[in-house]
């Protein structure tokens, strides 16, 4: 099966400074985390939770495309997407 993102929910982890969202491959759940640095072109230097979630929402399509590529290379149950993934 292909990786899909049927659930549009996402959350902000202030301690780790990243946005969490979920993908699904059939019945398997895959956790993704996007570091704030990866959204740096959209988010200010000292972003609030609302800023980070808004930046994620604005870039959701490209973030999901990058998540699919990462998952396609090596299938795991969780990924941390960094700035390097977005270059």
N, C-alpha and C positions, 0 to 999 in steps of 0.2 A: 504494500500500500504506500501511498505518498503521504508526506507530512502535510497536515492541514492545521488551520488555526480557527476552529469553530467558536471558541470562546474569546470574546474581545476584551475580557477583563485583564488588567495589569495592575501591579502594585509597586510602590517605591520602598526600597530597603535603605533607610537613612544611614544605618551603621556601615553597610558595605558600599553605599553610594551607587546604587544600580537599580534598574527597573526589571521586574520579574514578569514573565508571561509564559503561557503554556502552549505547546503544540501537541498534536495527536497523530500517531501513526497506527491506524486501526484502533485497537483498544488500548494501545500503549501511550502513556502520558510522557511527554518530554518537556523538561523544565529549561527555560532559557533566561539568562540574565544579561542585560545590556549595561555595561559600565557607562557612567555619565560622560567620561572622556570620549566615548564613541559617538555621543550625541552633541559633542562640543561645538559643532558648527551652528547648532540650533539653540543651545542652552548657554546662558551667561556664565561667567566664572564662578559665581556663588549662587547657584540655582536653588530655588525652593522646591519642595515636593511637587507643587502644582506646575512649576516650570518644566521639571523633568518629565512629568506625565504628559504635558502638552507637547513637548518635543518628541516624545515617543509616538504619540498619536499622529503628529504631523508627518513622521517618517515611517509609520507602521508598515506600509507596503514594502519599502526597501529593507527595513529591518527583517521582515518575514522572509524576503528573498534571500538575504544573507544567512538567516537561520536555516533555511532549506539547503543552501549550499554546504554549510557546516555539517548538517545532519547527513547529507548525501556522501560526504567524504568518509565519515566514520560514525556509525550509529551508536550513540550513547544515550543515557537517560537524562543528562544535563549538560549544558554548555554555558560558558561565560563568553559573551561577544565583546571584544575589545575594539579599540580604535583600529588596530591592524586588520580586522575583518572588514572594515568599511573603506579600505583604500583600494 
